[in-house]
Amino acid sequence: MDILVLLTMGALAGALAGLLGIGGGIVIVPVLALVFQGQGVPAAVLMHVAIGTSLGTIVFTSLSSIRAHHQHRAVHWQAFRSITPGLLVGAMLGAVIADVLPGETLRIVFAVFMLTVALQMVLGGATKAHRRLPATPGMLLAGTVIGTIAALMGVGGGSMSVPFLTWCNIHIRNAVATSAAIGLPIALAGAVGFIVTGWDEAGRPAWSLGYINGPAFIGIVAASTLFAPLGARLAHRLPPRALKSLFALFLAVLGVRMLLG
């Protein structure tokens, strides 16, 4: 049953990563938390392992999604290069912050984050474009903020990077494609951080490297890398509004479930 859940979750996360540029972590983390809870993983490290494993899978989901979006020439590589240094710094910082937070605090913070993203998807609509990309200091600051929050939550940062990029006059389809690319440095730096900070922690499930659980990682990656190109193709063909509404409902249900413990 756990294998079936991981494969299904990986397929959904991969498709959503390609379609919405969100990395898939917003789906992976809460479901992993429920799976690990069922396996008896202690609450003190449960959320840390769920978040670390999610970041590890996003590395491969992002690579698959980037390749598909690049074939449509949709990735804004200038924006990606400008924001990456800040993303790397922020992701490492997020991993360090997560390590010192109690598991219960991480659970509540992530549940609130999920409900906020769900509300944003329902009510936010399209972000109004106001300006061009900021200069280097502005991109460094934006990358650090996005990277810190994304790594702390175990997500690719799309819920923040897509609105930011569209606010900078980048077309929504290019913003989604670039957001998929942005998830890669966040996931890489964040995963390394969670491996290091969780190296000697007690209570982790078997076959874990730091806070990244090997069996869960393999199961999710196997499905997500297959479905990310499908989501990317749909992003260039279908209006995502209806899917966003259904996805927001899904997030709200999981967010309430996590908030109630």
Buried (B, 14 or more C-beta within 10 A) or exposed (E): EEEEBBBBBBBBBBBBBBBBBBBBBBBBBBBBBBBBBEEEBBBEBBBBBBBBBBBBBBBBBBBBBBBBBBEBEBBBEEBBEBBBBBBBBBBBBBBBBBBEBEBEEBBBBBBEBBBEBBBBBBEEEEBEBEEEBBEEEBBBBBBBBBBBBBBBBBBBBBBBBBBBBBBBEBBBBBBBBBBBBBBBBBBBBBBBBBBBBBEEBEBBBEEBBBBBBBBBBBBBBBBBBBBBBBBBBBBBEEEBEEBBEEBBEBBBEBBEBBBEE
